[in-house]
Amino acid sequence: MMEWLTSINNFVWGPCMLVLLFGTGLYLTVGLRFFTFRNFGRGLRHAWAGRFIRSDKGEISPFNALMTALAADIGTGNIVGVATAIFIGGPGALFWMWMTALVGMATKFCEILLAVHFREKTPAGNWVGGAMFFIKNGLGPRWMWLGSAFALFGIVACIGTGAMVQGNAIGGVLEASFSVPPFATAGVILVLSAAVLLGGVKRIAAVAGKVVPLMAVLYVFMAIIVIVMNIDQVPAVFGMVIRDAFSPAAATGGFAGATIMMAIRMGMARGIFSNEAGLGTAPMAHAAAATNSPLTQASIGMLDTFIDTIVVCSMTAFAILVTGEWTSGVQGAALTTGAFEHALPGFGAMMVGICLSLFAFTTATSWCVYGERCAIYFFGDKAQWPFRIVYCLAIPTGILTQLDLVWLIADTCNALMAIPNLIAILMLSPVIFKLVKEHEASFRAECDKDE
């Protein structure tokens, strides 16, 4: 069964999926006439102004919606995924992570635009949206099976990837770094998870709005210290990243070398895994934002792809490369930990462990929003509390169990979420281009007024 599932996983995350994700982002970037680049500054200003609720259409502030999505994005992929990409694909993988993020901003912009435009308000007052809702309301009843497939894959992926795998990461890090017994970690995490998750999307967003900026700044600040301590290596490393993106990376030390295709594949795969552009997750958080303008919220939402990959992932990559640890022969979390410990002996490894635990916990709490929205799509508001309880129990369960099978199933469903989402985005792209064209003038006027 494991071999069969592995074959399916390798196929759904294979070259065809990467081409579909990257190609969709490139098509949307050009179709929007590079709107995501032209209006990047306006998106930043709206994100800052969106710290407060200014509309009765939504449950959480636009800023907290961004933080909730960022909490789900900034996770183990930023520490473990980046290290794996460099270990297998070489320094050139970072360049392809950047390219994936730049076109991925357009994909995320479009999926959030559709999610807010086609969102619904449930009888209990929940504002729900995402691929399943813009498929139902945008493509019509005959395509509802596609939305149902997305929601089904989403529930499995959320409980597996969002809860159990993240819980397992927390338990592993705390045991390895601080010798905390898994049972103790499971008990504490159960209490903390229940305190956050049982409060619903408003409490999750409120916690994310406070914790995510702090943890991201802490991690980036640490990485900057490591980079500054090795500042003389930065020009050479930057040149190596560009060179190895277009030529084979030679073997050196414990690094076995990498082909151009391996750099491209690992860079794209790890970049998408980290920023989730095209997977259809973030729109479910942004659909709950208190905003009257889908265009404004989409412009805020696209920032999380930039922050996650261009900023946070780059910090990890440069810390690994400037310290020379990428040739040590170790991979995954051990590679990132080794880089920070190399520059900050006796302190770096501990801080990576703390950051990884925080990243995993906030990822777990934010993914609960996604799974809950998928459950509401099938069963209505009555699904909220049962799902939250099951999700709370799944996190400590992940700490105490081996998750090879769970990870494989969840990771496969994660990829399968992207297929209905991307199909719907491409089919609704004329609607997207029309909405942007109609509202771009008012969006600019609103930004100018804020200035």
C-alpha positions as CSV (number, residue, x, y, z in Angstrom):
1,M,0.0,0.0,0.0
2,M,2.8,2.4,0.8
3,E,4.5,1.7,-2.5
4,W,1.2,2.3,-4.3
5,L,0.5,5.6,-2.4
6,T,4.1,6.7,-3.0
7,S,3.7,6.2,-6.7
8,I,0.5,8.3,-6.7
9,N,2.2,11.0,-4.6
10,N,5.2,11.1,-6.9
11,F,2.8,11.5,-9.9
12,V,0.6,14.2,-8.4
13,W,3.6,16.2,-7.2
14,G,5.5,15.5,-10.4
15,P,6.6,17.7,-13.3
16,C,3.0,17.9,-14.7
17,M,1.7,19.5,-11.4
18,L,4.7,21.9,-11.2
19,V,4.2,23.0,-14.8
20,L,0.4,23.4,-14.1
21,L,1.1,25.5,-11.0
22,F,3.9,27.6,-12.5
23,G,2.1,27.9,-15.9
24,T,-1.1,29.1,-14.3
25,G,0.8,31.7,-12.3
26,L,2.6,33.0,-15.4
27,Y,-0.6,33.1,-17.5
28,L,-2.4,35.1,-14.7
29,T,0.6,37.4,-14.3
30,V,0.5,38.3,-18.0
31,G,-3.3,38.4,-18.2
32,L,-3.4,40.8,-15.3
33,R,-0.8,43.0,-17.0
34,F,1.6,42.5,-14.1
35,F,-1.0,44.0,-11.7
36,T,0.7,42.2,-8.7
37,F,4.0,44.0,-9.3
38,R,2.4,47.4,-10.3
39,N,0.3,47.6,-7.2
40,F,2.6,45.9,-4.7
41,G,3.1,49.1,-2.7
42,R,-0.7,49.8,-2.6
43,G,-1.2,46.2,-1.2
44,L,1.2,47.0,1.6
45,R,-0.6,50.2,2.5
46,H,-3.9,48.4,2.5
47,A,-2.5,45.6,4.7
48,W,-1.4,48.2,7.3
49,A,-4.7,50.1,7.1
50,G,-6.6,46.8,7.4
51,R,-5.6,46.2,11.0
52,F,-9.1,47.3,12.0
53,I,-12.5,46.0,10.9
54,R,-14.2,48.6,8.7
55,S,-17.1,46.6,7.2
56,D,-19.9,44.3,8.5
57,K,-19.2,41.9,5.6
58,G,-16.8,39.6,7.4
59,E,-15.7,38.3,10.7
60,I,-12.0,39.3,11.1
61,S,-9.9,42.3,10.1
62,P,-8.2,42.2,6.6
63,F,-4.8,42.3,8.4
64,N,-5.6,39.3,10.6
65,A,-6.9,37.4,7.6
66,L,-3.4,37.9,6.1
67,M,-1.7,36.8,9.4
68,T,-3.9,33.7,9.5
69,A,-2.9,32.7,6.0
70,L,0.8,33.6,6.8
71,A,0.6,31.4,9.9
72,A,-0.4,28.5,7.7
73,D,2.3,29.3,5.1
74,I,5.3,30.1,7.4
75,G,6.0,26.6,8.9
76,T,8.3,23.7,8.6
77,G,8.6,24.3,4.9
78,N,10.6,27.5,5.6
79,I,13.1,25.6,7.7
80,V,13.0,22.0,6.6
81,G,11.8,22.4,3.0
82,V,14.4,25.1,2.1
83,A,17.2,23.0,3.5
84,T,15.9,19.9,1.6
85,A,15.7,21.9,-1.7
86,I,19.3,23.1,-1.4
87,F,20.6,19.6,-0.3
88,I,19.1,17.9,-3.4
89,G,18.9,20.8,-5.9
90,G,21.9,22.9,-4.9
91,P,22.0,26.7,-4.5
92,G,20.2,27.2,-7.8
93,A,17.0,25.8,-6.3
94,L,16.7,29.1,-4.4
95,F,16.4,31.0,-7.7
96,W,13.5,28.8,-8.9
97,M,11.8,29.3,-5.5
98,W,12.0,33.0,-6.2
99,M,10.5,32.6,-9.7
100,T,7.7,30.4,-8.3
101,A,6.9,33.0,-5.7
102,L,6.8,35.9,-8.2
103,V,4.3,34.2,-10.5
104,G,2.6,32.6,-7.5
105,M,1.6,36.1,-6.2
106,A,-0.8,36.3,-9.2
107,T,-2.3,32.9,-8.5
108,K,-2.9,33.7,-4.9
109,F,-4.3,37.1,-5.9
110,C,-6.8,35.5,-8.2
111,E,-7.9,32.7,-5.9
112,I,-8.5,35.2,-3.1
113,L,-10.3,37.6,-5.4
114,L,-12.7,34.8,-6.4
115,A,-13.1,33.6,-2.9
116,V,-14.2,37.0,-1.6
117,H,-16.3,37.8,-4.6
118,F,-18.3,34.5,-4.4
119,R,-18.3,34.0,-0.7
120,E,-21.4,33.3,1.3
121,K,-22.8,34.1,4.8
122,T,-24.1,31.1,6.7
123,P,-27.2,31.2,9.0
124,A,-24.8,31.2,12.0
125,G,-23.0,34.3,10.6
126,N,-19.9,32.6,9.3
127,W,-18.5,34.2,6.1
128,V,-17.2,31.2,4.1
129,G,-15.4,31.0,0.8
130,G,-12.8,29.2,-1.2
131,A,-12.5,27.0,-4.2
132,M,-15.6,25.0,-3.4
133,F,-17.7,28.1,-3.1
134,F,-16.4,30.0,-6.2
135,I,-16.8,26.7,-8.2
136,K,-20.4,26.4,-7.0
137,N,-21.3,30.1,-7.4
138,G,-19.1,30.9,-10.3
139,L,-19.2,27.8,-12.5
140,G,-22.7,26.7,-11.6
141,P,-24.4,23.5,-10.2
142,R,-23.0,21.1,-12.9
143,W,-19.5,21.8,-11.6
144,M,-20.3,21.3,-7.9
145,W,-18.7,17.8,-8.0
146,L,-15.4,19.6,-8.6
147,G,-15.9,21.8,-5.5
148,S,-16.9,18.7,-3.4
149,A,-13.7,17.0,-4.5
150,F,-11.7,20.0,-3.3
151,A,-13.5,20.1,0.0
152,L,-13.1,16.3,0.6
153,F,-9.4,16.4,-0.2
154,G,-9.1,19.6,2.0
155,I,-10.6,17.9,5.1
156,V,-8.1,15.0,4.8
157,A,-5.2,17.2,4.1
158,C,-6.0,19.5,7.0
159,I,-6.3,16.8,9.6
160,G,-3.2,15.1,8.3
161,T,-0.8,17.9,7.1
162,G,-2.3,20.6,9.3
163,A,-2.8,18.8,12.6
164,M,-1.0,15.5,12.9
165,V,2.2,16.2,10.9
166,Q,2.7,19.6,12.5
167,G,2.1,18.1,15.9
168,N,4.7,15.4,15.1
169,A,7.2,18.1,14.2
170,I,6.6,20.0,17.5
171,G,7.1,16.8,19.5
172,G,10.2,15.8,17.6
173,V,11.9,19.2,17.9
174,L,11.2,19.7,21.6
175,E,12.4,16.1,22.3
176,A,15.6,16.6,20.3
177,S,16.4,20.1,21.3
178,F,15.2,20.2,25.0
179,S,14.6,16.6,25.9
180,V,10.9,17.2,26.5
181,P,9.0,13.8,26.7
182,P,6.5,13.4,23.9
183,F,3.6,12.8,26.4
184,A,4.4,16.1,28.2
185,T,4.4,17.9,24.9
186,A,1.1,16.3,23.8
187,G,-0.6,17.3,27.0
188,V,0.5,21.0,26.8
189,I,-0.2,21.2,23.1
190,L,-3.7,19.8,23.6
191,V,-4.5,22.5,26.2
192,L,-3.0,25.3,24.0
193,S,-4.7,24.1,20.9
194,A,-8.1,23.8,22.6
195,A,-7.7,27.3,24.0
196,V,-7.2,28.8,20.6
197,L,-9.2,26.5,18.2
198,L,-12.4,26.2,20.2
199,G,-12.7,30.0,19.9
200,G,-13.2,29.7,16.2
201,V,-11.8,31.8,13.4
202,K,-12.0,35.1,15.3
203,R,-9.7,33.8,18.1
204,I,-7.4,32.0,15.7
205,A,-7.1,35.2,13.7
206,A,-6.5,37.3,16.8
207,V,-3.7,34.9,18.0
208,A,-2.2,34.9,14.5
209,G,-2.3,38.7,14.3
210,K,-0.1,38.9,17.4
211,V,2.1,35.8,17.2
212,V,3.0,35.6,13.5
213,P,4.6,39.1,13.2
214,L,6.7,38.4,16.3
215,M,7.9,34.9,15.3
216,A,8.6,36.0,11.7
217,V,10.6,39.0,12.9
218,L,12.5,36.9,15.4
219,Y,13.5,34.3,12.8
220,V,14.4,36.9,10.2
221,F,16.5,38.9,12.7
222,M,18.4,35.7,13.7
223,A,19.1,34.9,10.1
224,I,20.3,38.4,9.4
225,I,22.8,38.1,12.3
226,V,24.1,34.9,10.7
227,I,24.3,36.5,7.3
228,V,26.0,39.7,8.6
229,M,28.6,37.6,10.4
230,N,29.5,36.0,7.0
231,I,28.8,39.2,4.9
232,D,32.0,38.6,2.9
233,Q,30.4,35.5,1.5
234,V,27.2,37.1,0.3
235,P,28.3,38.3,-3.2
236,A,29.8,34.8,-4.0
237,V,26.7,33.1,-2.7
238,F,24.4,35.3,-4.7
239,G,26.4,34.6,-7.9
240,M,26.3,30.9,-7.1
241,V,22.5,30.9,-6.8
242,I,22.2,32.6,-10.2
243,R,24.8,30.4,-11.9
244,D,23.6,27.1,-10.6
245,A,20.0,27.9,-11.6
246,F,21.1,27.6,-15.3
247,S,24.1,25.2,-15.1
248,P,24.7,21.9,-13.2
249,A,26.0,22.3,-9.7
250,A,29.3,20.5,-9.1
251,A,29.7,18.0,-6.2
252,T,31.6,19.5,-3.3
253,G,32.1,18.2,0.2
254,G,29.0,16.3,1.3
255,F,27.0,17.8,-1.6
256,A,26.5,15.2,-4.3
257,G,25.9,17.7,-7.1
258,A,22.7,18.5,-9.0
259,T,21.4,18.9,-12.5
260,I,19.6,22.0,-13.8
261,M,16.3,20.0,-13.8
262,M,16.8,18.9,-10.2
263,A,17.4,22.6,-9.2
264,I,14.2,23.6,-11.0
265,R,12.1,20.8,-9.7
266,M,13.2,21.1,-6.1
267,G,13.0,24.9,-6.1
268,M,9.5,24.9,-7.5
269,A,8.2,22.0,-5.4
270,R,9.6,23.4,-2.1
271,G,8.5,26.9,-3.0
272,I,4.9,25.9,-3.7
273,F,4.9,23.6,-0.6
274,S,5.9,26.6,1.5
275,N,3.8,29.5,0.1
276,E,0.8,27.3,-1.0
277,A,0.1,29.5,-4.0
278,G,-2.5,27.6,-6.1
279,L,-3.4,25.0,-3.5
280,G,-6.5,26.9,-2.6
281,T,-5.9,27.1,1.2
282,A,-5.4,30.8,1.9
283,P,-8.6,32.0,0.2
284,M,-10.6,30.3,2.9
285,A,-9.1,32.6,5.5
286,H,-9.4,35.7,3.4
287,A,-13.0,35.0,2.7
288,A,-13.7,35.8,6.3
289,A,-12.1,39.3,6.1
290,A,-14.3,42.3,6.8
291,T,-14.0,44.1,3.5
292,N,-16.2,45.5,0.8
293,S,-13.6,45.1,-1.9
294,P,-12.5,41.7,-3.2
295,L,-9.7,43.5,-5.1
296,T,-8.4,45.1,-2.0
297,Q,-8.4,41.9,0.0
298,A,-6.7,40.0,-2.9
299,S,-4.0,42.7,-3.0
300,I,-3.4,42.2,0.7
301,G,-3.5,38.4,0.4
302,M,-0.9,38.2,-2.4
303,L,1.7,39.6,0.0
304,D,1.9,36.4,2.0
305,T,3.5,34.6,-1.0
306,F,6.2,37.3,-1.1
307,I,6.7,37.4,2.6
308,D,6.9,33.6,3.0
309,T,9.2,32.8,0.1
310,I,11.1,35.9,-1.0
311,V,11.7,37.0,2.6
312,V,11.6,34.1,5.1
313,C,12.7,31.2,2.8
314,S,15.5,33.4,1.4
315,M,16.8,34.1,5.0
316,T,17.0,30.3,5.6
317,A,18.7,29.7,2.3
318,F,21.3,32.4,2.7
319,A,22.1,31.4,6.3
320,I,22.8,27.8,5.0
321,L,24.8,29.0,2.1
322,V,27.0,31.7,3.6
323,T,28.1,29.5,6.5
324,G,29.1,26.7,4.1
325,E,26.9,24.1,5.9
326,W,25.2,23.1,2.7
327,T,28.2,21.0,1.8
328,S,28.2,19.2,5.2
329,G,26.2,16.2,3.9
330,V,23.3,16.6,6.4
331,Q,19.8,17.6,5.3
332,G,16.4,18.8,6.5
333,A,16.1,20.5,9.9
334,A,19.6,19.4,10.8
335,L,21.1,21.4,8.0
336,T,19.3,24.6,9.0
337,T,20.2,24.0,12.7
338,G,23.8,23.4,11.8
339,A,24.0,26.7,9.9
340,F,22.6,28.7,12.8
341,E,24.7,26.8,15.4
342,H,27.8,27.3,13.3
343,A,27.4,31.1,13.5
344,L,25.9,31.2,17.0
345,P,27.4,28.3,19.0
346,G,25.3,27.2,22.0
347,F,22.4,29.4,21.0
348,G,21.6,29.0,17.3
349,A,20.3,25.4,17.5
350,M,18.1,26.3,20.5
351,M,16.5,29.3,18.7
352,V,15.9,27.2,15.5
353,G,14.1,24.7,17.7
354,I,11.9,27.4,19.3
355,C,11.1,29.0,15.9
356,L,10.3,25.6,14.4
357,S,7.9,24.8,17.2
358,L,6.2,28.2,16.9
359,F,6.0,27.8,13.1
360,A,4.4,24.4,13.4
361,F,2.0,25.4,16.1
362,T,0.7,28.4,14.3
363,T,0.4,26.4,11.1
364,A,-1.6,23.8,12.9
365,T,-4.1,26.3,14.3
366,S,-4.5,28.2,11.0
367,W,-5.2,25.0,9.0
368,C,-8.1,24.3,11.3
369,V,-9.9,27.2,9.7
370,Y,-9.4,25.6,6.3
371,G,-10.7,22.2,7.4
372,E,-13.6,23.8,9.2
373,R,-14.7,25.7,6.1
374,C,-14.5,22.5,4.0
375,A,-16.7,20.7,6.6
376,I,-19.2,23.6,6.6
377,Y,-19.5,23.2,2.8
378,F,-20.7,19.7,3.3
379,F,-22.6,19.8,6.5
380,G,-23.4,23.4,7.3
381,D,-22.7,25.3,10.5
382,K,-23.4,22.2,12.7
383,A,-20.1,20.8,11.5
384,Q,-18.0,23.5,13.3
385,W,-17.8,22.1,16.8
386,P,-17.4,18.4,16.0
387,F,-14.6,19.3,13.5
388,R,-12.8,21.6,16.0
389,I,-12.9,18.8,18.6
390,V,-11.5,16.2,16.2
391,Y,-8.9,18.6,15.0
392,C,-7.8,19.4,18.6
393,L,-7.3,15.7,19.3
394,A,-5.5,15.1,16.1
395,I,-2.6,17.4,17.0
396,P,-1.4,15.6,20.1
397,T,-2.1,12.3,18.4
398,G,0.4,13.3,15.8
399,I,3.0,13.8,18.5
400,L,2.6,10.3,19.9
401,T,2.5,8.3,16.6
402,Q,4.5,7.4,13.6
403,L,3.0,9.3,10.6
404,D,4.6,7.8,7.5
405,L,1.2,6.6,6.1
406,V,-0.7,9.7,7.4
407,W,1.9,12.0,5.8
408,L,1.7,10.3,2.5
409,I,-2.1,10.4,2.3
410,A,-2.3,14.0,3.5
411,D,0.5,15.2,1.2
412,T,-1.2,13.5,-1.8
413,C,-4.6,15.1,-0.9
414,N,-2.8,18.4,-0.6
415,A,-1.7,18.2,-4.2
416,L,-5.2,16.9,-5.3
417,M,-6.7,20.1,-3.7
418,A,-4.7,22.1,-6.3
419,I,-6.2,20.5,-9.3
420,P,-9.9,21.6,-8.9
421,N,-8.7,25.0,-7.6
422,L,-6.5,25.6,-10.7
423,I,-9.1,24.3,-13.1
424,A,-11.7,26.7,-11.6
425,I,-9.3,29.7,-11.6
426,L,-8.4,29.1,-15.3
427,M,-12.1,28.7,-16.3
428,L,-13.0,31.9,-14.3
429,S,-10.0,33.9,-15.5
430,P,-12.2,36.1,-17.8
431,V,-14.2,37.0,-14.7
432,I,-11.0,37.8,-12.9
433,F,-9.7,40.1,-15.6
434,K,-13.1,41.8,-15.9
435,L,-13.3,42.5,-12.1
436,V,-9.7,43.8,-12.0
437,K,-10.3,46.1,-15.0
438,E,-13.6,47.4,-13.5
439,H,-12.3,48.1,-10.0
440,E,-8.7,49.0,-10.6
441,A,-9.5,52.7,-10.9
442,S,-11.4,52.8,-7.6
443,F,-8.7,50.7,-5.9
444,R,-6.1,53.3,-6.9
445,A,-8.3,56.2,-5.7
446,E,-8.9,54.5,-2.4
447,C,-5.1,54.0,-1.9
448,D,-4.4,57.6,-2.8
449,K,-7.0,58.7,-0.3
450,D,-5.3,56.5,2.4
451,E,-2.0,58.2,1.6
